[in-house]
Amino acid sequence: MKTFKKWLFALMSALLLLGAATACSSTSSKTDDSNTQQTDDGSQSDNGDSGQ
């Protein structure tokens, strides 16, 4: 039973580290903002109302 607990602990630790590494690596990926729109000249403009 003692060896089973050690293996279970090692497995859970490995899964935790794998999950943390996966989560950290996915935050560095570039995502486009849904409220920004690219115009023909290459500049970006805000798609929302500015209230002016």
CYANA upper distance limits for C-alpha pairs under 8 A (distance plus 0.5 A):
  1 MET  CA      5 LYS  CA      6.88
  2 LYS  CA      6 LYS  CA      6.89
  3 THR  CA      7 TRP  CA      6.68
  4 PHE  CA      8 LEU  CA      6.53
  5 LYS  CA      9 PHE  CA      6.48
  6 LYS  CA     10 ALA  CA      6.62
  7 TRP  CA     11 LEU  CA      6.56
  8 LEU  CA     12 MET  CA      6.61
  9 PHE  CA     13 SER  CA      6.57
 10 ALA  CA     14 ALA  CA      6.67
 11 LEU  CA     15 LEU  CA      6.74
 12 MET  CA     16 LEU  CA      6.61
 13 SER  CA     17 LEU  CA      6.73
 14 ALA  CA     18 LEU  CA      6.58
 15 LEU  CA     19 GLY  CA      6.53
 16 LEU  CA     20 ALA  CA      6.69
 17 LEU  CA     21 ALA  CA      6.59
 18 LEU  CA     22 THR  CA      6.61
 19 GLY  CA     23 ALA  CA      6.60
 20 ALA  CA     24 CYS  CA      6.63
 21 ALA  CA     25 SER  CA      6.65
 22 THR  CA     26 SER  CA      6.80
 23 ALA  CA     27 THR  CA      7.19
 24 CYS  CA     28 SER  CA      7.72
 25 SER  CA     29 SER  CA      7.92
 32 ASP  CA     36 THR  CA      8.28
 35 ASN  CA     46 ASP  CA      6.70
 35 ASN  CA     47 ASN  CA      5.75
 35 ASN  CA     48 GLY  CA      6.98
 36 THR  CA     44 GLN  CA      6.93
 36 THR  CA     45 SER  CA      6.41
 36 THR  CA     46 ASP  CA      5.42
 36 THR  CA     47 ASN  CA      5.99
 37 GLN  CA     44 GLN  CA      6.19
 37 GLN  CA     45 SER  CA      6.17
 37 GLN  CA     46 ASP  CA      6.98
 37 GLN  CA     47 ASN  CA      6.67
 38 GLN  CA     42 GLY  CA      6.65
 38 GLN  CA     43 SER  CA      6.49
 38 GLN  CA     44 GLN  CA      5.06
 38 GLN  CA     45 SER  CA      7.03
 39 THR  CA     43 SER  CA      6.24
 39 THR  CA     44 GLN  CA      6.49
 39 THR  CA     45 SER  CA      7.64
